[in-house]
Amino acid sequence: MKRMTILLAALFALTVPVASFAAMDHGDHQGNVAHEEVTDGVKATFRVMSMKEHLKAMKMKMPKGMKETHHIAVEFKDAKSGKALTEGEVKVKVQNPDKSSQTKDLMGMQGHFGADFDLSKKGKYGVMCKFQLKDGKVRSSKFWYTVK
């Protein structure tokens, strides 16, 4: 129990500085649907967009030295009602073409969860997502995304 309290406190401490970013108007940054599937009653829609496209939609410029090249966003909806599911924990692991990987927790952002990744090399990326929404069930989804 003590460990869970510390984990929640750390998670809260990490999300407070980015709360202002999450509250920003993300504009129309729909991006292309990279993958969509229904898992255990939840429809997950994944979008992958370049950081230039993502930041332009928010009326921001690309910061110098930023190594992340793409924003991965996932939106969850109840498969029957279509109601948005916006509470939970989401983790994505991206396997790079060279078999190295990057793992990040996705942050809740105006109806979707998202994070920035380095997809700078051309090739096939494996995207694996584990998510636990408000109902407490752990679900997963995976797909391939090709950078040309």
N, C-alpha and C positions, 0 to 999 in steps of 0.2 A: 504494500500500500504506500509506504514511504517512497519507494522508487517511482511509482506512478505519479505521485504528487510532484516529485522533483522533475520528472519528465514533462508533465503538464506545465509546470512553472517555466521550464526552459523553453518549451514550445511557445508559450505566451510571450515570453521576453523576446524571442526571435521574431514574432509576428507584429509586435507593437511598432517597431521602426518602419515596417513596410506597410502599415495600415494606410498611410496617406497615399502610397502608390496604388494600393488595391482600390481605394476610393476614387481614383482618377477616372475620368471619362475615357474609356478605351475606344470610343468611336466605332466605326464599322470595320472591324478587323476580322471578318469572318474567316478569311483564308480558305484554302481548299480542304475539303473533307478528305483526310488521309485514310480513315478507317471508321467503320461504324458496326456495332454489334450489340445484341441483347444478351446479357448474362444474368441469369437468375432474377428476371423481372426488371432489370435496369438496362436502359438503352444508353450506351456510351458512344459519343461522337467525338472523334479526335481530329484536330486541325493542326497542320504544321505550316507556319508562315515564316518568311525571312524576318530578321530583326528590323531591317530597314523598313519593310512594309508595316510591321507591327508598331514601330515607334512613329512612323509617319501618320498612322491612324490616330495616334494619341497626340499628334502635333509636337513631337519631340525629335531631337536629332540624336544620331548614334554617338554615344560617348567614345572618346578616344581611348584606345587600349582595350576595348571590350572584346573578349575572345568568343563569346557566345554569338552564333550566327543565326539561330532559329528559335522561335517561340513555339512550344508545344502546348496546346490547350485541349482540355477534355471537358465536355459538358455531359452531365448525367440527367436522365429523365426517367420517371416511372414509365415502364413500357406500356401499361394499360391506360393510365390517365393522361400521360404526357406532361405531368407536373415536374417542374425543375427540382432536382435534388442538389442542394447547394451546401450541405453540411457533411463533413467527414474528413478523412485523412486519405491522401492520394500520394503514391510514390511511383516514380517512373525510372526504369533502368534502360539506358540506350546502349546497345552493343554496336560499336563502331565497325566500319569495314575491316579494320586491322585487328579485330577481336578484343581490343581494349574496351572499357565501358565507362559510363558516367551514370551516377544515380542521384536523383534529387527528389525532395518532397515538393509537391505542387501546392502552390498557395491559392486560396480562394480569391477569385477576382470577378465581381459582378456577374454571377450566374455561371461561371466556369472556374476550373482550376487550371493553373498554368505555371510554367517555368521556362527558362532559357537554357538552350543547349548548344554545344559546338558541333555543328554538322558541316564543317568546312571541307571535308574530304569527299570527293565524288565516290559513289558506291552505295551499297545496300546497308541500311541500318536496321537493327532489330529493336523494336520498341515494346517493352514489357511493362505493364501497369498493374499494380495491386492497389485496391481501394476498399476502404471500409466506410460506408455511409452511415447515416443516423440509425438504421435498423440493426447495426452491429455485425452484419454478415461481411466476411472478407470475400471479395471477388477479384478476378484477374482477367486481363485482356492482353493480347499481343498481336503484333502485325509487323510487316516489313515496310520500310519507307526508303525509296531510292532517290539519292541526290545526283542529278545529272550535271 
